[in-house]
């Protein structure tokens, strides 16, 4: 079932004493973030991590509406502006915390498809095995017999020295009834 709900801006604590008000992630924000990530890939296609960082940065730039507990070196509260936000996003601790609080939940919800289908790798509810389903094959009689050891007076496991002698091959191109007549 796809769940429709009106999404409102919300405050989240991303670090101890630091709260940020986030705008809900919209289609427009995702498109802009994808464009920023694609631009990063165009500059250096081998740097996929940079593209992911660009996606996160763009979503955060478009999503953060206000903040509390963010200050300068002297501890004075900084107002939210594009400059102060860019400075905060350059700090790895702030960037990671904001990513975990805002972008990561969106990515996970999107990956789960909001409960609309089973996971292709079998970890979703529909892909999980029912109780009582065997997860490994049971040992066959031959395999069980092969594990018996001579010390217990049981059958010896077949190895190359104890295997049967090969059968003689029939003459090539001659059927068995013709070979018997000659």
C-alpha positions in Angstrom: 0.0 0.0 0.0 1.3 3.5 -0.9 0.8 5.8 2.1 -0.1 9.4 1.3 0.4 11.9 4.0 0.8 15.7 4.2 4.4 16.4 5.1 5.3 19.3 7.3 8.6 20.9 8.0 10.1 19.3 11.1 12.9 20.0 13.7 15.5 17.3 14.2 18.4 17.2 16.6 21.4 16.3 14.5 24.1 16.8 17.2 23.9 17.4 21.0 22.4 20.9 21.4 22.1 21.4 17.6 18.6 21.4 16.1 17.8 21.9 12.4 14.4 22.5 10.8 14.1 20.6 7.6 11.7 21.1 4.7 10.2 17.9 3.4 12.1 16.5 0.4 10.2 17.3 -2.8 10.5 16.1 -6.4 12.0 19.5 -7.4 14.7 19.1 -4.7 15.5 15.5 -5.8 15.8 16.6 -9.4 18.1 19.5 -8.5 20.1 17.2 -6.3 20.4 14.6 -9.1 21.5 17.3 -11.5 24.2 18.4 -9.1 25.3 14.8 -8.7 25.4 14.3 -12.5 27.5 17.5 -12.9 29.9 16.1 -10.3 30.1 12.9 -12.3 30.7 14.8 -15.5 33.8 16.4 -14.0 35.3 13.2 -12.8 33.3 10.0 -13.6 35.5 7.9 -11.4 34.5 9.8 -8.3 31.0 8.4 -7.5 31.4 9.3 -3.8 31.7 13.0 -4.8 28.4 12.7 -6.7 26.7 11.2 -3.6 28.0 14.1 -1.5 26.7 16.6 -4.1 23.3 14.9 -4.0 23.3 15.2 -0.2 24.5 18.8 -0.2 21.9 19.9 -2.6 19.1 18.1 -0.7 20.3 19.7 2.6 20.6 23.2 0.9 17.0 22.9 -0.2 15.7 21.3 2.9 17.2 23.2 5.9 14.8 26.0 6.7 16.1 27.1 10.1 18.6 26.0 12.8 19.3 26.4 16.5 22.6 25.7 18.3 24.9 26.6 15.4 27.5 29.2 16.3 30.7 30.8 15.4 34.1 30.2 17.0 33.2 32.5 19.9 29.9 30.6 20.5 27.6 33.3 19.1 24.5 32.0 17.4 24.8 32.2 13.6 21.8 33.0 11.5 21.0 30.6 8.7 22.1 31.9 5.4 23.5 30.3 2.2 27.0 31.2 3.3 26.7 29.9 6.9 25.0 26.8 5.6 27.8 26.1 3.1 30.3 26.6 5.9 28.4 24.1 8.1 28.2 21.6 5.3 32.0 21.8 4.9 32.3 20.5 8.5 32.4 16.6 8.2 30.6 16.2 11.6 27.8 18.5 10.7 27.5 17.1 7.2 27.4 13.5 8.3 24.9 14.2 11.1 22.5 16.2 8.8 22.8 13.5 6.2 21.9 10.8 8.7 19.0 12.8 10.1 17.5 14.0 6.8 18.7 12.4 3.6 19.4 8.9 4.7 15.8 8.3 6.0 14.5 9.6 2.6 16.8 7.3 0.7 15.8 4.3 2.8 12.1 5.0 2.4 12.6 5.3 -1.3 14.5 2.1 -1.5 11.8 0.3 0.5 9.2 1.5 -2.1 7.0 2.4 0.8 6.0 -1.2 1.4 4.6 -1.7 -2.1 6.6 -4.7 -3.2 8.9 -7.5 -2.0 12.6 -6.8 -1.9 14.3 -8.4 -4.9 17.0 -9.9 -2.7 14.5 -11.8 -0.5 14.9 -9.8 2.6 11.5 -8.2 2.4 8.4 -9.7 4.2 7.2 -11.4 1.0 10.6 -12.7 0.2 11.3 -14.2 3.6 10.9 -17.9 4.0 7.9 -19.2 6.1 8.5 -20.9 9.4 9.5 -24.6 8.9 11.1 -24.0 5.5 14.3 -25.9 5.2 17.3 -23.6 4.7 19.8 -26.4 3.8 19.5 -29.8 2.2 19.1 -32.9 4.4 21.8 -35.5 4.2 21.0 -38.3 1.8 21.5 -42.0 2.7 24.5 -42.2 0.5 26.1 -39.2 2.1 25.3 -40.5 5.6 26.7 -43.9 4.7 29.9 -42.3 3.3 30.5 -40.7 6.6 30.7 -44.0 8.5 34.2 -45.0 9.6 35.9 -48.4 9.7 36.6 -47.9 13.4 33.0 -48.2 14.2 32.6 -51.3 12.1 30.7 -49.5 9.4 31.0 -49.0 5.7 34.1 -47.2 4.4 33.6 -44.1 2.4 34.4 -44.6 -1.3 37.6 -43.0 -2.5 39.6 -43.4 -5.7 41.3 -46.6 -4.5 38.0 -48.3 -3.6 35.9 -47.3 -6.6 34.6 -49.9 -9.1 36.8 -51.0 -12.0 35.8 -49.3 -15.3 33.7 -51.3 -17.8 35.0 -52.1 -21.2 33.7 -49.9 -23.9 31.9 -51.4 -26.9 33.5 -51.2 -30.3 32.8 -47.8 -31.9 30.0 -47.7 -34.5 28.8 -51.3 -34.0 25.5 -52.1 -32.3 25.4 -54.8 -29.7 23.3 -57.2 -31.9 25.7 -56.9 -34.8 28.8 -57.4 -32.6 27.3 -60.6 -31.2 26.8 -62.0 -34.7 30.4 -61.6 -35.9 
